Amino acid sequence: MDTDVAAFARQLKEDGVDAAHAEAARILAEARARAAEILEQARAGAEAAQAAARAGIEGERRRFTVEIQMVARDTMLRVRQEIERVAMRLLRAQIADALAAEEIVRTALVELIRSPGPGSEWEVAVGPRIGKALAAAVVSDLFKGREASIALVEEFGRSGLELRTAGGTEALELSEESVAEAFRQWISPELNRLIDELPD
């Protein structure tokens, strides 16, 4: 009987140890599976976060590139406008000087009145730099012996002159502004072309 109790105790002990080992193995297997699952979730989360970060970086890079292109375009536009402004300022001074020269006044009047032909009546307004005396001398010299008549009228408020038919139906202006604008319209496409040809 002692041996039965001792064998029973030993058997009970062995069964308990075996059950504990089995339970420990089961808990360890569950822990390992759960750890692998957590590790896989963490890896997937990290990959998703990296993909989102890469997409965000790429989006920011594209936005930054577009902004840089807009700034470059705006800067080139301002540079072109400033070049145009400086060129027109320099050109206007020279145009004003040229429009006050007797030979220019004479040539301009001849060209302006050539198209309508003799018998026409014209009015000329001259700028302050030309002066009425110079214009009167040029006009009387040009119209000697011709059928056309020309009258000097009020002073033209700008450098240059304005030629109008007596009825005011036609007006031809040769002023600092009109000549400068003609040059601006000519130079602007050329300036754009030069700027477009600049290396990036």
C-alpha positions as a printed Julia matrix, in Angstrom:
200×3 Matrix{Float64}:
   0.0     0.0      0.0
   2.86    2.27     0.72
   4.1     1.58    -2.7
   0.77    2.25    -4.21
   0.57    5.61    -2.48
   4.18    6.37    -3.45
   3.56    5.23    -7.03
   0.33    7.21    -7.1
   2.16   10.31    -5.81
   4.93    9.81    -8.32
   2.41    9.31   -11.09
   0.5    12.38    -9.94
   3.73   14.35    -9.87
   4.73   13.17   -13.34
   1.28   13.91   -14.72
   1.39   17.4    -13.16
   4.85   18.06   -14.55
   3.83   16.75   -17.97
   0.65   18.85   -17.89
   2.67   21.9    -16.83
   5.16   21.25   -19.62
   2.33   20.84   -22.13
   0.62   24.0    -20.84
   3.92   25.9    -20.95
   4.57   24.66   -24.5
   1.06   25.7    -25.53
   1.44   29.15   -23.92
   4.87   29.55   -25.5
   3.51   28.56   -28.94
   0.62   31.02   -28.56
   3.06   33.75   -27.46
   5.32   33.05   -30.41
   2.36   33.1    -32.82
   1.06   36.33   -31.29
   4.58   37.85   -31.42
   4.9    36.85   -35.11
   1.46   38.36   -35.78
   2.4    41.6    -33.98
   5.72   41.68   -35.82
   3.95   41.2    -39.19
   1.44   43.94   -38.33
   4.28   46.26   -37.33
   6.17   45.46   -40.54
   3.03   46.07   -42.67
   2.35   49.31   -40.76
   5.93   50.47   -41.27
   5.76   49.66   -44.99
   2.45   51.51   -45.3
   3.9    54.48   -43.41
   6.96   54.46   -45.66
   4.79   54.28   -48.78
   2.63   57.15   -47.51
   5.75   59.16   -46.65
   7.22   58.48   -50.13
   3.92   59.52   -51.74
   3.83   62.65   -49.57
   7.42   63.49   -50.44
   6.72   62.94   -54.15
   3.63   65.16   -53.92
   5.63   67.87   -52.16
   8.4    67.55   -54.75
   5.89   67.99   -57.59
   4.24   70.95   -55.83
   7.65   72.51   -55.17
   8.66   71.98   -58.82
   5.47   73.68   -60.02
   6.01   76.57   -57.58
   9.63   76.97   -58.73
   8.5    77.01   -62.36
   5.87   79.66   -61.56
   8.43   81.78   -59.69
  10.89   81.42   -62.59
   8.18   82.41   -65.09
   7.14   85.41   -62.98
  10.77   86.46   -62.52
  11.44   86.24   -66.26
   8.28   88.26   -66.91
   9.4    90.95   -64.46
  12.91   90.97   -66.0
  11.41   91.34   -69.49
   9.12   94.13   -68.31
  12.01   95.92   -66.58
  14.22   95.62   -69.66
  11.36   96.95   -71.77
  10.76   99.82   -69.33
  14.44  100.83   -69.25
  14.77  100.52   -73.04
  11.65  102.63   -73.56
  12.87  105.29   -71.1
  16.21  105.53   -72.9
  14.55  105.42   -76.28
  11.99  108.12   -75.42
  14.73  110.61   -74.59
  16.38  110.01   -77.96
  13.05  110.1    -79.78
  12.16  113.44   -78.17
  15.52  114.87   -79.3
  15.09  113.48   -82.82
  11.53  114.77   -83.15
  12.75  118.31   -82.38
  15.31  118.32   -85.23
  14.45  120.43   -88.27
  15.28  117.7    -90.78
  13.06  115.17   -88.95
  10.19  117.68   -88.79
  10.55  118.43   -92.5
  10.75  114.75   -93.5
   7.85  113.79   -91.22
   5.6   116.52   -92.62
   6.43  115.59   -96.2
   5.65  111.91   -95.54
   2.5   112.66   -93.57
   0.96  114.93   -96.19
   2.09  112.98   -99.24
  -0.78  110.46   -99.31
  -3.88  112.73   -99.54
  -2.41  114.83  -102.37
  -2.72  118.55  -103.19
  -5.83  120.53  -102.41
  -6.14  119.13   -98.92
  -6.4   121.3    -95.88
  -4.33  120.28   -92.85
  -3.8   121.45   -89.31
  -0.51  120.82   -87.52
  -0.06  120.88   -83.77
   3.59  120.88   -82.71
   5.2   119.96   -79.43
   6.94  122.52   -77.25
  10.42  121.39   -78.28
   9.76  121.92   -81.98
   8.41  125.4    -81.53
   5.93  127.2    -83.74
   8.63  129.29   -85.46
  10.48  126.18   -86.71
   7.25  124.5    -87.77
   6.02  127.66   -89.55
   9.32  127.95   -91.46
   9.22  124.28   -92.47
   5.53  124.44   -93.41
   5.86  127.59   -95.54
   8.93  126.15   -97.28
   7.19  122.82   -98.01
   3.98  124.34   -99.31
   5.4   127.07  -101.58
   3.59  126.83  -104.88
   1.36  123.92  -103.84
  -2.4   123.78  -103.74
  -2.55  122.22  -100.28
  -2.83  124.45   -97.27
  -1.65  123.84   -93.77
  -2.36  125.81   -90.62
  -0.48  125.71   -87.35
  -2.93  125.28   -84.49
  -2.67  124.9    -80.74
   0.46  123.44   -79.26
   0.75  119.65   -79.12
   1.12  118.62   -75.47
   3.93  116.13   -76.12
   7.21  115.94   -78.0
   6.58  115.63   -81.71
   3.69  116.73   -83.85
   0.18  115.85   -84.87
  -1.22  116.38   -88.35
  -5.02  116.5    -88.75
  -7.31  117.13   -91.65
  -9.13  120.44   -91.23
 -12.38  118.6    -90.53
 -10.66  116.35   -87.99
 -11.61  113.15   -89.84
  -8.0   111.95   -90.02
  -5.24  112.43   -87.49
  -1.66  111.28   -87.76
   0.51  111.5    -84.68
   4.27  111.44   -84.62
   5.07  111.72   -80.94
   7.55  110.39   -78.45
   4.86  108.0    -77.18
   3.66  106.75   -80.59
   7.19  106.09   -81.85
   8.23  104.46   -78.57
   5.1   102.25   -78.66
   5.91  101.19   -82.22
   9.44  100.25   -81.1
   8.03   98.45   -78.02
   5.72   96.38   -80.21
   8.65   95.5    -82.42
  11.13   94.81   -79.61
   8.8    92.86   -77.31
   8.63   89.67   -79.43
  12.39   89.86   -80.02
  12.98   90.22   -76.28
  10.69   87.26   -75.58
  12.58   85.18   -78.14
  15.94   86.07   -76.56
  14.66   85.26   -73.08
  13.2    81.94   -74.29
  16.59   81.04   -75.76
  18.36   81.51   -72.42
  19.66   78.22   -70.99
  17.65   76.78   -68.11
